[in-house]
Amino acid sequence: MSIVELVLLTAVMLGDATARSNSRRTSGFTPTRVVGGSDVPHGDYVPYQVSLQYRVRDGHVHFCGGSIIAPNRILTAAHCCKGLNAMRMSVVAGIRNLDDRGGSRSRVLSYDIHPDYRELVTSDIAVLSIEPPLVYNNVSVAPIEFASKEFVGGGEPVTLTGWGLRLPVAFPFLESVNYPNTLQRMSYSTLTNQECRDMGMTDVSDTEICARGVFRGACSGDSGGPLVRNDNGLKQVGVVSYGLVVCGLFISPDVYTRVSTFSNWLQDRIK
């Protein structure tokens, strides 16, 4: 891995001094998980969830999440892709554990970042083109509905899944606690954007959606992953974007890209 790639991946992981992008670097990084979540049970799957992985000297490492929106298209966050070499990126679908060997790996051909993207500001959304296309089995591999234009307000129950830090901070010498490889799942509730601003996320715009729970939330390694709502079927309403440096604090909302805002743009990407 080149020095330039290492710097870019480190920036993806760390964000800035007061906010974090919820992805993780892939060289010398600490693998991370959802805060306050629980293991997806053995034999159960989140069929739309994928792991974005980067090829390094010793194999492939997870660094972000994503969701299936078409057999050859993956929805993720722009900051998971920007500046990275697509030829070294791949996605793995149909797995519950990062060590599973029964999943389906596709290489990333290219990525399309929204033209208005500004890190920690707006439009943190991207679509990956992959090859070979995924084969749906509606058990471990299936798409998520994303086309709704409904503006989701506050107080709505939502569910996050991912392979991101499951503690507010990583504790030394407790790697098996900090970094389980099993997909995590947890639920909490959305906030209105005004509530989110009042809690310190002053720059949140209508292109974003916030959620908060007691000692639960997104963290490093979850970026790009899906926030879903059950509204006569599961629908993706958010893409993990950023939060404060310490994860899962009740006073600290998570910020997601609001999928409904970008419905038309996404539809154009899968034609």
N, C-alpha and C positions, 0 to 999 in steps of 0.2 A: 504494500500500500504506500502511495506517495505521501510526502509531507503535506502537500496541498489537500489531498483527500482526508488525511487524518485531522487537519485543522477544521475542515468543513464538517466532518462528522462530530468533532468535539463541540462545535458551535451548535449543531442540531441538538445535541444532548443538553447543553447548559443554558441556552437562552441568554438573558442578561442578569444583572445583579439583583433585580427585584422581581423578575418574572422568569418563568421557565417554559420553554417549549417541551412538551411531554414526550420527547423521543430520547433515544439513547445512542451514544457513540459506539462504534463497533471495533475499536482497537484500544485495549487497555481500559475498557469501560466496565462498569458494574451493571450486570443485567438486572432489570427491575420490573415491578408488578403493580396491579391495581391495589390501592389502599382500601382496607376494610372489606375486601371481597372474599369470596370462598371459591374453592375448587369447583369447576364444572364436573359433575359426577362422572365416574367411569361409565363408558357406554353411551354417554350423552354428548351432543355436539352443538356448537353454535355454527350452523352450516355456512353462514355468510361471512364469518370472520376469517381473515387470512393473516399470516405473519409475513411482513416484509423483511427480507434477509439480504445481507451484503456478503459477497465472496471475499474472504481473506485467506491468508497463507494456510491456515489450518482447517479451512472449510467454509461454512456459512454461519453467520450470526444474526440473530433477530435484532432489529433496531426500531421498528415501528409496526403499527397495525394497519389494517385496511379492511375493506368490505367489497364483496362481489356485487357488481351492478349489471354485468353482462358476461357471457362466457370468456371474452377476451378483454374485459375492462375491470379495473380495480379503482375504487374511490379511496383516497387518502388525503393527508394534509400536504400542502405545498412545502412546508419547511422540512418534511421528510425526504424531499427529492432535490430541492434546489442546490445546484452545484455538484451533485453526485453523478458518478459515471453509471449510466443506465445499464451498460454491458456487464456490470458487476452486481446488479440487483436482480433478485428473483422474489417470487411469492410462493408460499406454501399454503395450500388449502386442504381441508378435510382432516385437520389434526386437532387434538385436545391438548397434547403435551408436545413441547418442542423437540423431545427426543423420539417422538413417534416416527416410524419408518413407512407407515401406510398412507401418508398423504400424497398430494399431487403437487409437484414443483413445476412452475412455469417461469421462463426467463422474461425479464422486462425488456421490451423493444424500445420503448420511449416513454416519456412522461409529458403531460400537458398541464402546465401550471396556469391558474387563472391570471389574466393580464393585470388585474388590479391588486394582486397580492402584495402586501407589505407586512413583514414579520411583526407579530404582536400588535398589529393594527387592524388589518382587514383581509378578507378573501383568502384565507389559509386553506386552500382546497386545490386538489390536483387529481388527474385521472391517469392511470398507468395503462399502457397497451401491452398485452402479454401474449406469449406464444410458448407451447401450444395452448389453445383455448381450454378452459376447464370443462369437464364433463359433469353435469348435474346428476345427482342421485337422490336429491331431496331428503337425505339423511345427514350426511356429513358435508356435502357440497351443494349449495343452493344460493340464489341471489336474494338480496334484500330490496324491498320496495323503497324507492327514494323520490318518486316524482310528485308527491303531494306538495301543494303550494300553501297549505294551511300554516298560518303563523301561530306557533305554539307559545302560549303565555306561561304564567307562573303556576306553581302548584300541581304540575302534571307529573305523574310517576314515570320514570325513565330507567333504562337499564344500560349499564356499561359493561363491556367485556374487553379483556386485553391481557397482555403479558407484561404489565408495568408494575413498578415498585408497590408492594402491598403494605409497607409501613411508611409513616410520614418522613422518616429519614432512614438510611441504611445503617445498620449497626455492625461494627467490626466483628469479625470472627463468627458471624451468624448467617453465613451465606445460604444455608439450607432453609432458614426462616425468611430472610430477605428475598431470596431469588428462586422460588419454586418454578419449575418449568410448566406446570399445569395451568391451563387457561383459567383466569379468574373472572367471576361475575358478581356484580353488586347492583343494587337499586337505590335510587334516591329521587329527589324531586327538582323540577326546574324552578327558576326564579324569574320574575319579570326583569326586564333589562334595567328598570329604574332601581329595583331592589339590589341588583348586581352592582350598579354604580354606587349606591349608598353603602355597600359593603367593601368599597375600596377599588373596584374595577372601573375606574372613572371614565375610561376610554371605550367601554363596550358600546358597540353600535348595533343597529338593527340587522346587520349581516351576521350577528353572533347570538348565541343562546347560552345561558348560564344554568348551572345546577349546583346544589350544595347538600351535604349530609353530615351527620356527626361522625367524625373520624373515618371518613370514607371519601373516595374520589379518585380522579385520574392522577397519574404520576409518570415519572420518566419511563419510557418504553411503551406507553399507551398511545402516543401521538398517532394521528391518522385513523384510529380505530372508531368503531361505530357507537353512537348513542342512539338507542332505539326506544320507541313508544309503542305500546299495544293499543291500537285503535282499529278494531275490527281486523286484526292481523298486525304483524310487526311491520313498523315503518321506521326508516332511519331519519332522525331529525337533527343529528349533529355529528360533527367530525372532531375528535379530540384535538385541541389546539394549544392552550396554555393555561397557566395558573401561577400562584405565588411559589416561591422557592421551596417552602416546606409544604408537603402534600397533605391533603385530607383534614385540614383544620376546619372546624365548623364556621369560623369567621371568614374563610377564604374560599369563594366560589371557584369552580372550574369554568373555563370559557371554551365553548365549542363553536366551530363554524356552523351557521344555521343553514342546513341543507336546502330548505324550501326557497331561500333567496336565490339559489343557484340552479334551480330546477331546469330552466330552459338551457342554460349553459351545459349542464350535464347531459341532457337529452341530445344536444348536438354532438357531444363527444362519443356517443354510442351508436350513431347512425352509420 
